[in-house]
Amino acid sequence: MEAWQQVLGDSNILWPGTQLHELLQNTTAYTAPEVVGLLIPENESQLRQILEIANTHRTPVYPYSKGLNWGLGSKLPPAPGCALVDLSRLNRILEINTQFHYAIVEPGVTQKDLADALESRNLPLMLNVTGSAPQTSVLANMLERGSGFLEHRINDLRGIEVMLADGSMIRSGFWHLEESKREIHHFPFGLGADWRGLFSQSNLGVVTKAVVNLYPKKEMQKMIWCKLHQNQVGAFVEKIADLYQRGYIHSATHIGNNKRMKIEHQNQEAETIWTAMAMVQGSARYIGFLEEEIPAHLAAHCDSMGFLTGQEAEAQGIGPVFGCHTGKPTDYFVRAMYQSEGALLDRDDLQIDLGRYGMLCCLPILPAKAEDVEGAIQILDSIDRDFGIIPAATLNPLNDLYLESVINIYFDRTDPAAIKLAHEANAEMHRRFYADGYRFYRFDVETKKQYIQANNTHFAFVSRLKEALDPSRILSPGRYEA
């Protein structure tokens, strides 16, 4: 810590104590492992020196962008004995390319930063935003394989720059070659091995820059808005898959249950009602065609449906939901967590890690098949029946192959019994999904320990890569590894 202090200065280092303890509070209500301190580099040079000292003293570090990995552990490292490394001050937008529609950003660039930069320059581009808060990192969610309102966000990762454990730097695609007067980010694969995926959900290096896809704005956007009874959801998903095959839907589809969609303030039914939304975009003539064509496929599989303009969505109180489909980040869904509990968010800064209510996540990936969707819903109902907790769920088709699901359990963090029950329900929900053949695309820092095993050939291979790239194992030990 003293060696790091000489590099960073007193203002960029935090020793163990009350302030660091508060920073480790998390909405999952997990007990924080022991950490040796917090380090805040201001540039890549300081980050490189942090890693050099970590190697010298064999002290692991746990880098994060903003630390807002809510529901999955927030800032918590998966193993004790780490120094936290906060990359939020590496926050430059280095380039925005309109013709080839990308931005080059550092880890600390937030959704709001990039969306504001596009709007302030009046560019015909939009960001693939997530349902999380505007102050969350663009890059971190992408590397965690989260999803946005337009696309699975790992597909937005066009190129990356990575600092390895020894401080050396590598770049993907053609980015590593000598400077060219020609465009180099038009072909992300480059020549030879395409290793970008090795640094997604991994601890093999620290991503310091990324080339991020942006999306050209179309002439018109409208939001499909459907109501479904629970027994309609499976067949509805298969029809949505067909619409993706036809190229009719131009976003992720979000299908949420009452507990999730209480944000709409219209679901008073005793039975479980699901709300679905997706975006279509294109010319006015093409949207007119879709407004006739899509109901011909969907109307028989939902209770009601319609197409909303931005103004109509605003009039119905769901303007921010429409905005997410057009690249405008919002705090709407963070506040909705509290609204579903009949409360208002008690933090003006949206820092739910310090708020009253907690959140746990279960994240199975589902095949786009009615039988599999219906099986998942049966598991949700069983958790309600056995624990008295209604999971807040969205089942989100991203294409004609799979649904990325986000299932949350909310609980009162001021009530020890509620915390215990929520953790037990979440663990059992994971167990039931896995036992029934479903698999997960993300884990929180605690649950992963039950499912990532050293004798698995995949994780044995990851361990071999770790030995080659980080022999002292200083980078995030235990993160997506046994």
N, C-alpha and C positions, 0 to 999 in steps of 0.2 A: 504494500500500500504506500509505503514511503517512496519507493522508486516511481510508482505511478504518479504520486503527488508532485514529484519533481518535473514530470512531463506535462501534467495538466494544470498545475497550480491549485491553490486552495479552493477556488470557487467552482471547480469542475470535478470535485471528488467529494463523496459523502461517506463518512465512516459509519459503522454500525451505531444505532441509537434510535431515539424516538422518531426522527424524521424518516429514516430509512424503513423503520417498522411500518409507518403509515403508508409509505409507497408500496409496500408489499401486501397491503390489503387487497382483496380480490373478490369480485362478485360471486365467484364459486364457493366462497367461504372455506377454502382449503387452508390448512396450516402451512405457512411459508417455511421452506427449508432454510437452514443457516446460509447466509451470504456474507462475504467478507467486506463488501462495500459496493458503492456505485461509482462508475467512471463515465464522464461525459466528454468524449473527444469533440473537437471543433472542426477537424479536418482529417483527411486520410493519413497524413503524416503522423498525427497523434495516435490514430488507430493502429498504425503499423508499430509504433513504439509500445503501445499497450500489449500487442501480441508478442513482441520481442521479450518484454519483461515477463509475461505469462509463461513463455517457454523457458526462460531462465529459472524461474522459481517453481515451475510445474504447478501453477495455480490456474485453474480453468476460468474461462470467462463466458458469460451468457449475453450475447448481443441481441438487441431488439430495436425496432424502429421507433415506435411510440409507446409500446407496452400495453396496447388496448385490445389484447386478444381475449375479449370478454367471453365468459362462459367456458373458456378452455384453459384458464389459468392466468390470464393477464400477463404480468411481468414475471411470474414464478418460473424459475429454472426447474427442470425435471430432476436435478440432483443437487445435493448440498455442496457447500464449499466453493461456489462460484462467486466471481465478482460480476455484477451486472454492468453491461455496457450500453448506455443510452445513445442511440445514433440520431436522435431527433434534430441535432444541430447541423447534421449533413442534410441540408434541406433546399438545395438549389434545383431549379428547373433549368437545365442546361441548354435545351433546344426544344422548339416545337416546330415540326415540319408539316406544313399544310398539304402539300402535294402528295406526300407519301404517308400522311396521317399518322404520325407518331410523336411522342415526347420522350426526352431523355431526362430522367429524374434520379435524385438521390433518395435514400431511405426515409428521411424525415419529411419529404413532401407529402402533404395531406391531400385528401380528396378535394377539400375546399380550395387549397392552394392552386391545384391544377385546373379545377373547374373555373375559378375566378380568373386565372390567367387566360383561358380560352375566351371567356366572356368579355374581359376588358379589352382584348384585341379584336373582338367581333369576328372571330374565326368560325368558319362553317364546320366545326368539329365538336364532338362531344366525348366525354369520358364514360367508360363503362363503370358506373358507380355501384357500390354495394348498399345494402339496407342499413349499414352501420352509420355511425355519426360522421359529420363532415371532418372532424379533426383526426380521423383514423388515417393510417398510412396507405398510400396507393400501392406501394411495393410489397408491404408485409403480407397483406391479405392475398395478393397474387401468388407469392411464394408458398403460402399455406394452402393453395388451391381452393380458395373460396370462390364464390360465384357472384357475379354482378347481375344487373337487370337486363343486360344485353347478351351475355355470353359467360361461359366458364372462364374465370379470369386467368388461369394459367395459359389459356390460348392467346392472351394479350401480351405475353412475354416474348417480345421479338428479339431481344438481345440482352446480355448481362455482362457486367464487369464484376469480378470476384477477387477479393483479397484472401489468399490462402493462409494457413496457420503460420507459415514462415515469413509472411509479409509480402510475398511475391504476388503479382497481379496477373490475371488472365482475362481475356475478353473473347466472347463468342462470335460466330459468323465471320464476316470480313473485318470486324472492328479491330482485330489484333494486328492487322497488316499496316504497312506504312500509310501515311495520310494520302488520300486520293482526292482529286478534284471532282470525282464522280460520286453519285449516291452509293452508299454501302449498306444501308439498312433495308434495301428492297428485297433481299434474299437472305432470310435469317439463318439458313442452315450452313452457309459458308462452304468450306472445303474440308473433307475429312470428318472425323467424329463430331457429332452434334451433342455436346455434353450439358446443354442448358438444364435438362431435367434432373441432373445429379444434385442441383442446388435448390431444388424445390422440396420442401418437407425434409430437409437434411441438416446436418451439422458439419458439412465438409468444407465450408468456407463462409466468408462474410460478403454478401452481395452489397457492393458500394454504389453501383449505378445500374439502371435498367432502361432499355428501350421499350416503351410501353405503347401498344396500339391505341390509337384514337379512332373515332368512327365518324365518317362524313355525315352531316345532317342531310335529311331528305326534305323534299318539298312539303310533305304533310305527315303528321303522326296521329294516330288514334289509338286509344286503349280499349281492348276488349275487356268487358266486365261481366262475369257470369256468377250465378248462384246455383249451387248444387245441393241436393240431399246426399247424405253420406253413401247411400247405396248406389249412387250414380258415379262416384269418383273413379272407380276402376275403368269402366267403359269410356268415361270422358278422357282419361289419360291416353288410352289407345287411339281415340279420335284426334287428340292433340298431336300424337306421334305422326299420324297420317298427314296432318297439316304441315308439320315440319318437312316431311318428305316432299310435299308439293311446293315447298318454299313460300308458304303463305304467312307464317309467323316469323317476326324479325326480332325476337327477344326471348329471354327466359320466360316461362310461364310459372306464375306463383299460384299455388292452390293452398289456401290456409283454412284451418278450422275455426270455430267460434272463438276459442281461447286466444288464438292469434289475431283474428280479425275483429275483435271487439273495438279495435281502433276505429271501425266504421260507425260505431254507436247505433247499429240498426239490427243487430242479431239478438232478438229476445226469445227466439223459439226454444222450446224445451229440448228438441232433438238437435243433434249436431248438424249444423249447416256449414258448408264449405263455400268459400269465395275464390274465384279464379280470375287472374288478370294477366294480360300479355299485350304486346304492342305490335301494331302493323304500321308500315311506313312506305312512302313512295310518292308518286304523282297523284294528283287529285283523281284522275281517271282510274288509276290502279286501286286506290283506296275504295272508290265506288264499286269496282268489281269485287273486292274482298268483302265489302259489306253485304253483298248478295251471296257470294260463294261460301263464306265461312259458316253462316247460320245454317246453310243447307247440310253441312256436315255435323255441326255441334248442337243445334237447337233441340234435337230429340234426346240429348244426353245431359241436359241441364234444365233447371227449373225456369231460369230466365237469363237473357243475355242482351248486351247492347254494345255500342261503340261510342266512346266519349272523346270529345275534344278536350284540350287543356282547360278551356273556359267552363265547359260542362263539369269537368272533374272538380274544378275550383268551387263551383256553385254547390256541389254535393259534399264539400268538406274534405275531399281527397286529392286536392291539388298537388300536395307533396308526393303522393304516390305516382301520379302522372309525371311529375318532374323527374323522378328517379329513372323513368324510362327515357328521358331526354337528357340525361347527364347531369342532373342537378342533385347533389348530395343533400340529405336532410336529417334532422334529429327526430323526425316523426316516429320512426320505429323504435328508437331507444325510449322515447317517452311512452310509447304504446305498451311497453313491458309493465310500466307502473299503472297505466289505465286499466289493463286487464286484471290488476289486483284492486281496482277501485280506489287508486291513489294517484297523486301527482308526483313527478320526479322531484325529489327534495334537493337537487343539486343544480344550480344555475350553470355550472361548468360542464354538465352532462357526464361527470365522472362517476359512473355507476359503481365503480369499485369501492367508493366511499359512501354509497347510498344505503337505504334501509333494506331494499329488496335484493335478493340474490338470484342468480341464473346459472343453470347447468345445461350443457348441450349433449345431445345424442345425435350422431350424424351418419346414419346409414345411407348408402347409395343403392337406389332401387332400379331394377330393370323396368323399362316402359311397357309393362304387361299388366293387364287388369288383375290377374291372379296374385301377382306379387304386391301390387298396390293394396289390394283388399287384405292381404295377409298382414301388411304393415299396420293398417288401420285397426285390425283385430288386436294387435299387440298394444296399440295406444289405448284402446278400450279396456284391455286387461289391466293396465297400470292404473287407470281411473277406478276400476272395480276393486282392485286389491290394495291400493294405497290411498284412495280418496283424493288423488291428484290428477287433474286434467292436463296432460301435456299440451303445450302450445306448439302446434305443428304446421309447417308448410312443406308440401311435396312439390318440388320444382322441376318439371321437365325442362331440360336444356336443349334437347334434340329428340330424334326419334328412337334413341337407344336407352337413355337413362334419366332418372330423376335424382337430383341432389336434394336431400331432405334436411331440414333444420328443425329439430325437435327440442324444445326448451322446457325445463321445469323451473318455475318461479317459486320463491319461498321468502319468508320473513327472516332476515339475518339477525334480528334482535331476539329470536325465539330459538333456543337450543334444540328443543324437540322438533321444530319445523326444519331446522338444518339437518338433523339426523334423518328424519323421514325422507327429505328430498334426496339426500345422498344415497340412501338405500333404494329408493325408487329408481333413480338414475342408473345405479349399478345393475339393478334387476332388469331394467329396460334394455340396457346393452346386452345382458346375458340372453334375454329372450330373442332379441333380433339375431344374435350370432347363432344361437342354437337352432333357429329356424332357417338358417342358410344365408341370411343377409350379411353383407360386409360393410365396413365403415371407410369413409374417405378422409376423416380427420379424427383426432383424439385429443382430449384434455391431458394435462400433465400427469394426472393420477390414473385415470382409467386405462391409458395406454399400457401400463405395466402388466395388466392382465392379458394383453393380446399380442404383444410384441415379444417373441421368444428367440433366444440366441441360437437354438438348433434349427430354426427355419432357414432354408437355403437362401432366401432373399436377404434376410438380415445378417446371415453369415457373410454374404457377399459385400453388404454395406460395411461390415466390420473390416473386411480386407481393404476396401477403399479408404476407410478411416485410418487404418494403419499406414497406408502409403502417403496420404495427404496431411495427416495430423498425428504423427507418431507419439507425440507427448499428450495427445487427447486433451487439448486445452479449450477446444471450441464446443460449447454446449453439450457436455457429456450427457447421454441418455435421451437426447432429443431425437425421436423417431429411430432409435436403435435400442437393442436389448441392453 
